[in-house]
């Protein structure tokens, strides 16, 4: 069996579908090696994602081991040029022509898929399977997520950093006992479950036994209560017949009352509805009174127009006063005796004031402002008179034509303003007539509103009285309905009791069964006494005998089941013992051979020195157990195994029980050094020691394939050359897939895959077989 192909799609940086095709055919048994496939590329190009993908498809669940935090981290997360994907899948295609895998196919495809929503699935030849099935299949071939077939970056050094117990697990895994360990673990789990089932069955037997005795006594008492039971049923028929008849009479009376009160309620409701309709009519009249507001609004709008006209009249009067002042000014200027310089200066000031007043008059908004402007004009007139008195005696000759023309302009403006005032005053009179009409409408509307409100309040008061009477009648009607409902509930209770106690319908009870000489309370007391007597006897449940027989049968079944479980526990213990024996035997053999191979490869890599594996006893007693048992005086059980023998020896030396297991310690001394502890080795020496251990494991039990991720990164050129030769020798026993930067490893490779990453963040692939390369460096045809 060998690995033919790896298909990756959407896994980490492999966004596009990528296939790694290995040698078309290799046969380890025929000494035709599968060769060495080297995967090279710059840092960060995604080479290590290949080993992660293989580990992931073989069932790895730890995201830490896959260099992630969440399960969706293995899905391509996107880049600037390509969006993120929703699914990742990895497939391993194996050649199974030698039937190494326990599957009846010459080619086996193991696939794992995961979706961004968290769903995942495992497939074997496109058939959906469980993770457990994948682990079983791979364990039979000596590979798996925890095996040494995939060695990631830093994992070689993990062998040295591992605890002795963890190193022992590595040796056991190399011994090919994984499927035995799986069977043992399953047997232990099944044993624990079987013990729990046995405890439950025994608890049920303990629980059922007293109940079975009680059922036996109850079955014997069943016949004794038959007579009491028959008397009880006879009295119950008489009692329920009387109770049913009384309820019938009470219900008939309440139904008659409900009918009478219902008629009264309808009449009262009709009166209330009539009054409500009248109130609706009056409320509409009250709503008509809202026209008062409309009239008021219209009146306000008319007043606004009136004020606007009055304002215009006032402004026009102001303009007339100004024009008259200007005309008078011209008359005085015509004959004023002046000092020319003085008069000219004063007139300039007066004209400036007049121009300001004219501008203000154009912008006036209130009548009071017009009056203020008129006052200022009078002041200007007084100023002109004062100028006339204070001026000199020199006479100014005024051109007669200019004077008359100016006076005519002022007279025309005054006439025009007078016409405007007459026009506005006419409109004012019309508006005052409209206001008088609106006042009359408002008075009429107020009177109508007052009358409508008076009628509305009168009807509303009458409606409240009628509504109060209606509520009282309705309360009476509801009370009757409630009493009738209570009666019906009691009637239903009687029906249910009759059906439960007698097994018949209450309608089947006859008045002839009523004992007229007794009242209902006496009958109820007699029924209670007979029931108490029947309960003291234990009842006459006809199913008690059947229940007793059924319980006896169940007891027999549980007894047989307890015996079967006891036998199953015995068999499971034998299976566990058998698996322990096989694991122990394989471990002893593996330890011996791997120890020899480890020494050999250590000396090859170091050109001397010495190294070996050493068995030690490791205390695996839980801390809490030690603390709990330190109080008592019990024997010490120490697991000792000089040849990895797991026999237990008992000593009575101390007061606590100590459990030990065999662990593996590594002793390594490079040439010319005497090292007492692995921590004293240099980085390169540690790397070589780890590689020697790895090679020893591969040599003892070569897996179908092995993926190594930069295991020789810390080695110098000489050591890399020696290691590459060892890889070439072992390639006849297993299939090597090496992720590397080392030139020596590349030189011994049969196939090179170049891995690179472009600007889109996607890993791309380039492959070439080294036997295709000609002497001139060109790539020839495939051989």
TIGUDO-91549 format. One line per 3 residues: number of its first residue (from 0); their letters; for each residue x, y, z of C-alpha. Coordinates in steps of 0.5 Angstrom, whole numbers. Layout:
# residues N
NUM	a	X,Y,Z; ...
# end
This chain:
# residues 783
0	xxx	0,0,0; 2,7,-2; 0,14,-2
3	xxx	-2,16,-9; -4,23,-9; -7,28,-4
6	xxx	-12,33,-7; -13,40,-3; -18,45,-4
9	xxx	-20,51,0; -15,49,6; -12,54,9
12	xxx	-8,58,3; -10,52,-2; -16,56,-5
15	xxx	-16,53,-12; -16,45,-13; -9,43,-12
18	xxx	-6,35,-13; 0,32,-11; 1,26,-15
21	xxx	7,21,-13; 10,16,-17; 6,12,-21
24	xxx	7,5,-18; 12,3,-12; 13,-4,-9
27	xxx	16,-4,-2; 16,-12,-2; 19,-12,-9
30	xxx	25,-8,-7; 22,-2,-11; 22,4,-7
33	xxx	17,9,-7; 23,14,-8; 23,21,-4
36	xxx	18,27,-6; 21,34,-4; 17,40,-3
39	xxx	21,46,-3; 19,54,-3; 20,60,0
42	xxx	18,62,7; 11,63,8; 9,60,1
45	xxx	4,55,5; 9,48,5; 7,47,12
48	xxx	0,47,10; 1,40,6; 3,37,13
51	xxx	-3,40,17; -8,38,11; -6,31,12
54	xxx	-6,31,19; -13,34,19; -16,29,14
57	xxx	-13,23,18; -18,26,24; -14,31,28
60	xxx	-19,35,32; -14,40,36; -14,46,32
63	xxx	-7,48,36; -4,42,33; -6,45,26
66	xxx	-4,52,28; -11,55,29; -16,57,34
69	xxx	-23,55,31; -25,50,26; -26,55,21
72	xxx	-19,57,21; -17,52,16; -22,55,11
75	xxx	-19,60,6; -20,66,9; -20,70,3
78	xxx	-15,76,0; -15,82,-3; -16,79,-10
81	xxx	-20,73,-8; -26,72,-3; -26,67,2
84	xxx	-29,60,1; -35,57,4; -32,50,5
87	xxx	-25,46,5; -24,39,3; -18,34,3
90	xxx	-17,27,0; -12,22,1; -12,17,-5
93	xxx	-8,10,-3; -6,4,-7; -9,-2,-3
96	xxx	-8,-7,-8; -4,-11,-3; -11,-10,1
99	xxx	-7,-7,7; -13,-3,9; -19,-7,11
102	xxx	-23,-5,5; -25,-9,-1; -22,-4,-6
105	xxx	-16,-3,-10; -16,4,-9; -18,8,-3
108	xxx	-20,15,-2; -21,18,5; -24,25,5
111	xxx	-25,30,10; -30,36,9; -32,42,13
114	xxx	-36,48,12; -36,55,15; -43,54,18
117	xxx	-39,49,23; -41,42,19; -36,37,17
120	xxx	-36,30,14; -32,24,13; -32,20,7
123	xxx	-29,13,5; -30,12,-3; -35,18,-3
126	xxx	-39,14,2; -40,18,9; -37,15,15
129	xxx	-36,17,22; -29,19,25; -29,13,29
132	xxx	-29,9,22; -23,13,19; -19,12,25
135	xxx	-20,4,25; -18,4,18; -12,8,19
138	xxx	-10,4,25; -10,-2,22; -5,0,17
141	xxx	0,3,22; -2,11,21; -6,16,24
144	xxx	-6,23,27; -2,21,33; 3,17,29
147	xxx	10,18,27; 8,18,20; 7,26,20
150	xxx	12,30,23; 11,37,23; 16,43,25
153	xxx	18,42,32; 15,35,33; 22,32,33
156	xxx	24,36,39; 18,34,42; 21,27,43
159	xxx	26,29,47; 21,34,51; 16,29,52
162	xxx	15,25,59; 17,18,60; 10,16,59
165	xxx	9,20,53; 15,16,50; 13,10,52
168	xxx	6,11,48; 11,13,42; 14,6,42
171	xxx	7,3,43; 5,6,37; 11,4,33
174	xxx	10,-3,35; 3,-3,31; -1,-4,37
177	xxx	-6,2,36; -12,-3,34; -10,-7,40
180	xxx	-11,0,44; -17,2,41; -20,-5,42
183	xxx	-18,-4,49; -20,3,50; -27,1,47
186	xxx	-27,-6,52; -26,-1,58; -31,3,56
189	xxx	-36,-2,55; -34,-6,61; -36,1,65
192	xxx	-42,1,62; -44,-6,63; -42,-5,70
195	xxx	-47,1,71; -52,-3,67; -51,-9,72
198	xxx	-51,-4,78; -58,-1,75; -61,-8,74
201	xxx	-59,-10,81; -62,-4,84; -68,-5,80
204	xxx	-68,-12,83; -67,-9,90; -73,-4,89
207	xxx	-78,-9,86; -77,-15,91; -81,-11,97
210	xxx	-86,-9,92; -87,-16,89; -88,-18,96
213	xxx	-93,-13,97; -97,-15,91; -98,-22,93
216	xxx	-101,-19,99; -106,-15,95; -108,-20,91
219	xxx	-110,-25,97; -114,-19,100; -117,-17,93
222	xxx	-123,-23,94; -124,-20,101; -126,-13,99
225	xxx	-131,-16,94; -137,-15,98; -136,-8,101
228	xxx	-134,-6,93; -141,-8,91; -144,-4,97
231	xxx	-140,2,95; -143,2,88; -150,1,90
234	xxx	-150,7,95; -146,11,90; -152,10,85
237	xxx	-157,12,90; -153,18,92; -151,21,85
240	xxx	-158,20,82; -161,24,88; -155,29,86
243	xxx	-156,29,79; -164,30,80; -163,36,85
246	xxx	-158,40,80; -163,39,74; -169,42,78
249	xxx	-164,48,80; -161,49,73; -169,49,70
252	xxx	-170,55,75; -164,59,73; -166,58,66
255	xxx	-173,61,67; -170,67,71; -165,68,66
258	xxx	-170,69,60; -175,74,64; -169,78,66
261	xxx	-166,78,59; -173,81,56; -172,86,61
264	xxx	-165,88,60; -167,88,52; -172,93,54
267	xxx	-168,98,58; -162,97,53; -167,100,47
270	xxx	-169,106,52; -161,107,53; -160,107,45
273	xxx	-166,111,44; -163,117,48; -156,116,45
276	xxx	-159,117,38; -162,124,41; -156,126,44
279	xxx	-152,125,38; -157,129,34; -156,135,40
282	xxx	-148,134,39; -149,135,32; -152,142,34
285	xxx	-147,143,39; -142,142,33; -145,147,29
288	xxx	-144,152,34; -136,151,32; -138,156,27
291	xxx	-138,162,32; -130,161,31; -130,161,24
294	xxx	-134,168,24; -129,170,29; -123,168,25
297	xxx	-127,172,19; -128,178,23; -120,178,25
300	xxx	-118,177,18; -123,183,16; -120,187,22
303	xxx	-113,186,19; -115,189,12; -118,195,16
306	xxx	-112,196,19; -108,196,13; -113,201,10
309	xxx	-112,206,16; -105,205,15; -105,207,8
312	xxx	-109,213,9; -104,215,15; -98,214,11
315	xxx	-102,219,5; -103,224,10; -96,224,12
318	xxx	-94,225,5; -99,231,4; -96,234,10
321	xxx	-89,233,7; -91,236,0; -94,242,3
324	xxx	-88,243,7; -84,243,1; -88,248,-2
327	xxx	-88,253,3; -81,252,3; -80,254,-4
330	xxx	-85,260,-3; -80,262,3; -74,261,-1
333	xxx	-77,265,-7; -76,272,-3; -72,270,3
336	xxx	-66,275,5; -60,271,6; -53,271,7
339	xxx	-51,266,1; -46,262,5; -50,261,11
342	xxx	-57,260,8; -54,255,3; -51,251,9
345	xxx	-57,251,13; -61,249,7; -57,243,6
348	xxx	-58,241,13; -66,242,12; -66,238,6
351	xxx	-62,232,9; -67,232,14; -73,232,9
354	xxx	-70,226,5; -69,222,12; -76,223,13
357	xxx	-79,221,6; -75,215,7; -78,213,14
360	xxx	-85,215,11; -84,210,5; -82,204,11
363	xxx	-87,206,16; -91,200,19; -95,204,24
366	xxx	-100,210,25; -96,212,31; -90,212,27
369	xxx	-93,217,22; -95,222,27; -88,222,29
372	xxx	-86,224,22; -91,229,22; -88,232,29
375	xxx	-81,232,26; -84,236,19; -86,241,24
378	xxx	-80,242,27; -77,243,20; -82,248,18
381	xxx	-80,252,25; -72,251,23; -74,255,16
384	xxx	-78,260,20; -72,261,24; -67,261,18
387	xxx	-71,267,15; -71,271,21; -63,270,22
390	xxx	-61,271,15; -58,277,12; -62,282,8
393	xxx	-59,281,1; -65,279,-4; -64,273,-8
396	xxx	-67,273,-15; -71,266,-16; -72,264,-23
399	xxx	-80,265,-24; -81,259,-28; -77,254,-24
402	xxx	-81,256,-18; -88,255,-21; -85,248,-24
405	xxx	-83,246,-17; -90,248,-14; -94,245,-19
408	xxx	-90,238,-18; -92,239,-10; -99,241,-12
411	xxx	-100,235,-17; -97,230,-11; -102,233,-6
414	xxx	-108,232,-11; -106,225,-12; -105,223,-5
417	xxx	-112,226,-3; -115,222,-9; -112,215,-6
420	xxx	-114,217,1; -122,218,-2; -121,211,-5
423	xxx	-118,208,2; -124,211,6; -129,208,1
426	xxx	-126,201,2; -126,203,10; -133,204,10
429	xxx	-135,198,6; -131,194,11; -134,196,17
432	xxx	-141,194,14; -138,187,13; -136,187,21
435	xxx	-143,189,23; -146,183,19; -141,179,22
438	xxx	-142,181,29; -150,180,28; -148,172,26
441	xxx	-144,171,32; -149,174,37; -154,169,33
444	xxx	-149,163,33; -148,164,41; -155,164,42
447	xxx	-156,158,38; -150,154,42; -153,156,49
450	xxx	-160,153,47; -157,146,44; -152,145,50
453	xxx	-158,146,55; -162,141,51; -155,136,51
456	xxx	-154,136,58; -161,135,60; -161,129,55
459	xxx	-154,126,58; -157,127,65; -163,122,63
462	xxx	-158,118,59; -154,117,66; -160,115,70
465	xxx	-162,110,64; -155,107,64; -155,106,71
468	xxx	-161,102,71; -159,98,65; -152,96,69
471	xxx	-156,94,75; -161,89,70; -154,87,67
474	xxx	-151,85,73; -157,81,75; -157,78,69
477	xxx	-149,76,69; -150,74,76; -156,69,74
480	xxx	-151,67,68; -145,66,73; -150,61,78
483	xxx	-152,58,72; -145,56,70; -143,54,77
486	xxx	-149,49,76; -147,47,70; -140,46,72
489	xxx	-142,42,78; -147,38,73; -140,36,69
492	xxx	-137,34,76; -142,30,77; -142,27,70
495	xxx	-134,26,71; -135,23,78; -141,18,75
498	xxx	-137,16,69; -130,15,74; -134,11,80
501	xxx	-139,7,76; -137,7,69; -144,10,66
504	xxx	-147,16,64; -151,21,69; -157,21,64
507	xxx	-157,13,65; -159,14,73; -166,14,74
510	xxx	-171,17,80; -173,11,82; -166,9,85
513	xxx	-167,15,90; -168,13,97; -173,18,99
516	xxx	-173,17,106; -166,20,107; -163,26,105
519	xxx	-157,28,101; -152,29,107; -154,22,110
522	xxx	-152,19,103; -146,22,102; -144,20,109
525	xxx	-145,13,108; -141,13,101; -135,16,105
528	xxx	-136,10,110; -136,5,105; -130,8,101
531	xxx	-126,8,108; -127,1,109; -126,-1,102
534	xxx	-119,3,102; -117,0,109; -118,-7,106
537	xxx	-114,-5,100; -119,-4,94; -121,-9,90
540	xxx	-117,-7,83; -118,-13,79; -112,-12,75
543	xxx	-108,-13,82; -107,-21,80; -105,-19,73
546	xxx	-100,-14,76; -97,-19,81; -96,-24,75
549	xxx	-93,-18,70; -88,-16,76; -86,-23,77
552	xxx	-84,-24,70; -81,-18,70; -77,-20,76
555	xxx	-75,-26,73; -72,-23,67; -68,-18,71
558	xxx	-65,-24,74; -63,-27,68; -61,-20,65
561	xxx	-56,-19,72; -53,-26,70; -52,-24,63
564	xxx	-49,-18,65; -44,-21,70; -42,-26,64
567	xxx	-41,-20,60; -36,-17,65; -32,-23,66
570	xxx	-31,-24,58; -30,-16,57; -24,-17,63
573	xxx	-21,-23,59; -21,-19,52; -18,-13,56
576	xxx	-13,-18,59; -12,-21,52; -10,-14,49
579	xxx	-6,-12,55; -2,-19,53; -1,-17,46
582	xxx	1,-10,47; 6,-12,52; 9,-17,48
585	xxx	9,-12,42; 12,-7,46; 18,-11,49
588	xxx	20,-13,42; 19,-6,39; 23,-3,45
591	xxx	29,-8,44; 29,-7,36; 28,1,37
594	xxx	33,1,42; 38,-2,37; 36,2,31
597	xxx	37,8,36; 44,7,38; 46,5,30
600	xxx	43,12,27; 45,16,33; 53,13,32
603	xxx	51,14,24; 49,22,25; 54,23,30
606	xxx	60,19,27; 61,16,34; 58,17,41
609	xxx	53,13,44; 46,13,46; 40,8,49
612	xxx	33,8,51; 32,6,59; 26,4,62
615	xxx	24,7,69; 19,7,74; 14,13,74
618	xxx	9,15,79; 2,16,76; -2,16,83
621	xxx	-6,21,83; -5,27,88; -12,27,91
624	xxx	-11,19,92; -5,20,96; -8,25,100
627	xxx	-14,21,101; -10,14,103; -5,17,107
630	xxx	-10,17,113; -11,9,113; -6,3,113
633	xxx	-6,-1,107; -1,-5,103; 3,-1,97
636	xxx	2,-4,90; 8,-2,86; 8,-4,79
639	xxx	15,-7,77; 17,-9,70; 24,-11,69
642	xxx	22,-13,62; 16,-9,61; 13,-14,65
645	xxx	6,-11,68; 6,-16,74; 4,-13,81
648	xxx	8,-14,87; 5,-12,94; 9,-10,99
651	xxx	7,-7,106; 12,-2,107; 8,5,108
654	xxx	1,7,109; -1,9,102; -2,6,96
657	xxx	3,8,90; 2,6,83; 8,6,78
660	xxx	8,5,70; 14,4,66; 17,10,62
663	xxx	22,11,57; 28,15,59; 33,17,53
666	xxx	41,17,55; 45,20,49; 53,22,49
669	xxx	56,25,43; 63,23,42; 68,26,47
672	xxx	62,29,51; 59,26,58; 52,28,58
675	xxx	48,27,64; 42,30,62; 38,32,55
678	xxx	38,39,57; 45,40,56; 45,38,49
681	xxx	46,44,44; 41,45,39; 44,41,33
684	xxx	45,35,38; 38,35,40; 36,36,33
687	xxx	40,30,31; 38,26,37; 31,27,35
690	xxx	32,25,28; 36,19,30; 30,17,35
693	xxx	25,18,29; 29,14,24; 30,8,29
696	xxx	22,8,29; 21,8,22; 26,3,21
699	xxx	23,-2,26; 16,-1,23; 16,3,17
702	xxx	9,7,15; 6,6,8; 8,14,8
705	xxx	12,19,12; 11,27,12; 17,30,15
708	xxx	17,38,15; 24,41,15; 26,36,20
711	xxx	33,38,18; 33,45,19; 38,46,25
714	xxx	43,41,21; 49,43,18; 51,41,11
717	xxx	55,35,13; 50,32,18; 45,34,12
720	xxx	48,30,7; 49,24,12; 41,24,14
723	xxx	40,25,6; 43,18,5; 39,15,11
726	xxx	33,18,7; 35,15,1; 36,8,4
729	xxx	30,8,8; 26,10,2; 26,3,-1
732	xxx	22,1,6; 17,7,6; 15,13,2
735	xxx	18,19,4; 15,26,3; 20,32,5
738	xxx	18,39,6; 25,42,6; 30,48,4
741	xxx	36,43,5; 40,42,-2; 42,35,0
744	xxx	35,33,1; 33,36,-6; 39,33,-9
747	xxx	37,26,-7; 30,27,-8; 26,23,-14
750	xxx	21,29,-15; 21,36,-13; 15,40,-12
753	xxx	16,48,-12; 11,51,-8; 10,59,-8
756	xxx	5,64,-7; 3,70,-11; 0,77,-10
759	xxx	-7,74,-9; -5,70,-3; -6,63,-6
762	xxx	-1,57,-6; 1,55,-13; 5,49,-15
765	xxx	10,47,-20; 13,40,-20; 18,36,-24
768	xxx	22,29,-24; 29,30,-23; 30,24,-28
771	xxx	27,28,-33; 33,33,-33; 38,33,-38
774	xxx	45,35,-38; 44,41,-41; 39,43,-35
777	xxx	33,42,-40; 27,38,-38; 26,32,-42
780	xxx	20,27,-43; 17,23,-38; 20,16,-37
# end
